[in-house]
Amino acid sequence: MPSESPRISKEGDADRMTTISTATEHNESLNQRVPIPATQAQEGVGAALTSNAAALDVQIHEYANGYHFPPKYPVKEQIRMGLVSFWNFYNTGFGFFLTIYSLNVIAWGGMLFLLLCNAAPEMCYVNGTYDCNHIDSPRRIWIETDSQILNALFCVTGFGLAPWRFRDWYFLLQYRLQHNHDALRKLAGVHRGWFRLAGSDQLPVNLGPKNIEEAVGSYNVDAVPLPLETVSDAPPTGIRAPPTKLWKLDFIVYFNVANTFLQCVLSGFMWALNRYDRPSWSTGLFVCLACIASAIAGIMMGIESKHVKAIEGVPLNKGDLERLARDKELGIPHYNNIKDKDPEAEKEKQKKKKERKLFRKSEKPSLGTDNERQAFCD
């Protein structure tokens, strides 16, 4: 890289030369990642290593504060880290409760699915007659029992989270109907993980929950959530995410409330009517609608949270720093984004995907025309 480049310092040159020399010592491992023809001159190898190290250096210095996203680990290591994190979470009181709850939902839901698929034909006999849809058959009795248990499990989240969901709805109505901005700030504090207020991207980069009280007067109060200590952490990248569109907050709040209301309707059908009088369509319909409402809200929150992390960054642990330092010495590049993928390659991949879709759409009419022509000729 030219010495007059403004982004490279003398220290950066020294680090880069160290990286090149170390990478030369490990040329066998590099040859596995970047195959080099046997007839290539030694100068070509040095040039390839130099460009590789320079690209790596640019990726590391992409942010002004030198931040680098965590590296992407191999699948086996990801599984191991995931199991360790799950075990630590399981050993907490809430983690144990959530694990037992989730296992019950999976087990009873799986059993209901198998019953609906008629996986046990022996349960269809009633007084020696084979009739799977008979109201008194063991299959129908277990479907009713299973449905009642699943309804009770769904009530835990549908009714258990209702106070917090109606609180969010109350704050949202205050903002929408009475134009109370403090209500919106309270909602921003509740959803600090993914929601950003207007003007929050202009807050000081080092502003966070620990120093918010000391920095009063140095920032726009309307861009900070309530209470003040619920302000988002200082972004590791030194860049704050842009404001979140308000319709997304409406979307999530209303779908969460809809899940609670749909659970009320489902419980009314399940508890007020017995299996002889209850409409056959009611259980499946409202279970499906309640699950869809909850899932849509959760998916939207996950997408927005990921967008924020992609801009503001995520904290690095000791293992991440060691991995980045070791791979830098070996000349193994890591792209400085949350996915650790080449942005240009991703764009090219999406472009080819769109081209294939357009080709398939343009191909269908022509096939139809050919078929029509063949039919006409026949």
N, C-alpha and C positions, 0 to 999 in steps of 0.2 A: 504494500500500500504506500503511496507517496508520502514523503516526510512532511510535506506542507499541509496535510489534511488537518483541519481544525479540531477533529474529534479525537485525535490520537496524541497522547502526551509522551514524554520520555519514559515515564514509568510504564505506560502501555506498551512501548516498544520493547522494554526489557521483559515484560510478562509475555509478550508475543514470541520473542526469541526463545524464552524458556519453554514455551509451549511447543515451538517447532523442534527444538532439540530433543525434548522428551518424546514427542511424537515420532521422531526418527528412530529412537531406541526401540519403540514399540511398532515398527513398521509391519510386523507380521499381522498384528490385530487390525491395523489400518487397511492392509491389503484385503482383508475379509470384507470390509465395509465399502472400500473404493478400489475395485480391481484395476490394476495397472498392467499394461502389456509388458511382456518380458523384454521386448526390444526397445522399450522407452529409455531414454538417456537419464543419467542420474540427476541432471539439471531439471528434467521434467518432474521427477519425484519431488525435488525441493520446491519447485514452483507450485505443485499441487498442494503440498503441505502448507506453504506460505499462504495461499489463497484460502485454504480451509481454516487456518488459524485466524486470518484476517476477518473472515465471515463470522467466525465464532466471537471474535472481539467486538464486532459491530453489534451482534445480537445482545451481548452482555451490556454494552453501553447504550442500548436503545433508549433507556429512561435516564433522565438527568441524575437521579440519585443512585444509579447503578443497579436497580432492582432487576431480578430475573425470576420469572415464574418457576414453580417447582418442576423438576424434570418428570418425564413420563417413565414409569417403571415397567419392567417386564410383567407379563400376566401372572406368573407364579408369585412374584414378589407383591403384586397388588392383592392377590388372594390372601397371602400371609398377613399383610398389613391390615386388610379388611377384617380378617378373623380376630386379630389382636384388638382392633378397635371395637369390634362387636363384643368381645369378652369383657373389656373394660366397661362398656355401656351396660352389658347384662348384669354386672355386679352392683349396679346402682338400683335403688328401689324402683324408680320409674322404668328403668330398662328391663328389670325382671317382669314387672306388670305388663309392659308393652309386648314383650316376647311371648308370654303366656296368652295374652289376648290375641295376638296375631296367629299363633299356632291354632287356637280354637277356631278362628274365622276360616283359616285354610282347611282344617280338618272337616268341620261341619259343612263348609261350602263344597269341598270335594265330594263328600258323601252325598249331598243333595244333587250334585251334577251326575254322579253315577246312577242314582235312583231315577233321575229324569231320563237318562239314557237307557234305562232298563237293563243295567248291568247284572242284576240278580233275578233271572226269570223265575226262580223258585219262590220268590216273594209274591208272585201273581196268583197263586192258587187260593181259592176261597171255597171251602166245603167241597174240595175235590174238583172244582171247576177252574179252568185257567182263564182269568180275566184280569189283566194288568190295571185296567181303569176302574175296577170295582171299588166303591167307596170304602168298603170294609176289608180290602185286601191289605196284607202286611206292607206292601209297597206304598200304598196311599197313606197308611197310618204313619209310617216312618217319614214320608215326605212332609206331613203335617208337623210331626215332632221336630224334624230338622229345621223347618221354616220358622217355627216358634223360637228355637234356640238362636238361630241367626238373627231374627228380629230383635231379640233381647241383646245380643252382642252389638248390633248396630245402634241400639238405643244408648249404649254407653257413650259413644262419640256424638251421636245426634243430639241427645239431651244433655250429656255431660259438658259439652262445649257451648251449649246454648247461651249461658250468661255472657261469655266473652264475645260471641257472635252478635248478640243483640246490643252489647255495648258498642261494638264497631258500627253497627247499623245506626245507633243513636247519634254517634259522632258524625257519621256521614250525612244523616238527615239535617243535623244542625248546620253543617257547612253548606249543603245544597239549598236548604230552604231559608235559613237565617243568615247565611254568608258569614258565619262565625269561623274566622281563620284559625283561632286557637283549637277548635275541634279538629281541623285538618292536621294541625301540628301534633295533637295527641295521637291521631291515627298514624302519623309518620313515626312517632315513637314506638307504637305497638309493632309496626311492620318495618322496623329499622333495617332489617336484613335485606330488603329488596326495594323499598319505596324511598324516593328522594324528592324533597320539596323543591319548588321553583326557587332558583337562586342558590341552592346548596352547592352547586358546582363552583361558585365563586367564594366559598368559605376558605379561610386559611388552610393550607395543606396539613399543617401540624396540629390542627384543632381536633380534639377527641374528648371522650368522656372524662379523662383524668385531669385535663386542664381547662375544661369549659367554664368553670366558675371563675377562674383567674383571668380569663380572656374576655370577660363581659365588657361590651362597648367597642370591641374591635371587629365585630361581625354584624351582619344583618340578622336581627332577631327573628324575623318572619321566615327565614330560611333554616331555622333550627327547630327540631322537634320539642315537644313537651312531654315529660319534664326534661330539663336541659341535659341531664346525664344519659339520656337515651340517644344522644347524637351518635351518628355512625363513627366508627373508629377512623383514625387517620389512615388514608389509603397508602399501602406500601409502595405503590407505583409513583406516588406524588401527583396523581391525577384523579379528580373526583368524577363520578358518573354523572351524566346529564339528568335533569329532572324527569321523573316518571310521569307518563301521561295519566291524567286523572281518571279516564274511563277504565283503566286497568284496575284501579282501586275499587271503583263501583262494581266492576265485573266480579272480582274476588269476594267482596263483602256480600253481594246479593246471591251469589251461588252458594256461599256458606250458609246463609240464612235459608235459602231454598232447600238445602239438604235437611235442615232441622224441620221445616214445615212438611216436607215430603215424608220424613220419618214419623211425624205425628199422624199423617193420613194412613200410612202403612200400619202403624200400631192400632189405630182405630179399627181398621178392617180385621186385624189379627186377633184383637182382644174383645171386640164387641160382637163379632159373628163367629159361630162355630164352623167347622169344616163342611157341614151339610148345607148351611145357608150362605156361606161366603162365595161371591162370584169367583170363578176359576181364574179370571184374568187379573184380578186385583193384586194378588201377591206378587206375581212376576213383574207386573207393570211398575208398581211403586218401589220395589226393591231395585229395579233397573234404573229408574229415574233418580232415586236418592243416591245411588252409587255414582252415576254419571255426573250429577251436580257436584258432589264432593271431589271426584277425580279431576274435573275441569278446573276447579279452583286451585287444587293442589298443583296441577301441571303448570298453570299460569304463574303461580308463585315461584315454582322451581325455575321456569324459564327466565323470569325477571331477576331472580337471585343470581343466576349464572351470568346474565348480561352485566350485572353490577360487578361481579368478581372478575370478569374478563377485562374490565377497565380499571378498577381500583386495585386489583391484585389480591392475593391471599398470603397470609403469613407463612414463612418458611421455617421448618424445623431443622434440627442439627443434621439429620440424615439427608435432607434435601441439599443443604450447603455442601456437605461432604461429597455427595454424588456429583454435583455440578463441578466442584473443584477437580475431582478425579477424572471426569469425562473431558474436562478442558485440557488436562495434561495428556490424555490419550488422543486428543483431537477429535473426539466424538461431539458433533454439534447438537445443540438443543435450541429449538426455535422459541423465541421469547414471547409466547402466548399461552393461554390457559390450556390449550389442547396439545401443545408441543408439536405442532404440525406446520409444514411449509405452507404459508398463506397462498403463494402463487400456485402450488400444486392443488390446493383445495379449490381455488377459483377455476383452474383448468378442469378439475374433476366435475364441478357443478356445471361448467359450460358444456362439457361432453354429455352430461346427463340430460340437459335441456335439449341439446341437439338430437339425442336419441328419441326423446319424447316427441319433438316436432316431426322427426322422420316417421315415427309410427303413426302420428295423426295424419300426415300427408299420404301415407301408404294405404290407410284404410279406405278412403273414397275410391282410390284407383282399383283396389281389389274388388270393391263392390261393383264398380263399373264393368270390370272384366267378367265378373259372374253374370251380370245382367246381359252382357253381350253374348256370353256363352249360351245362356238360357234363350236369348232371342234367336241365335243361330240354330239351336236345337228345334 
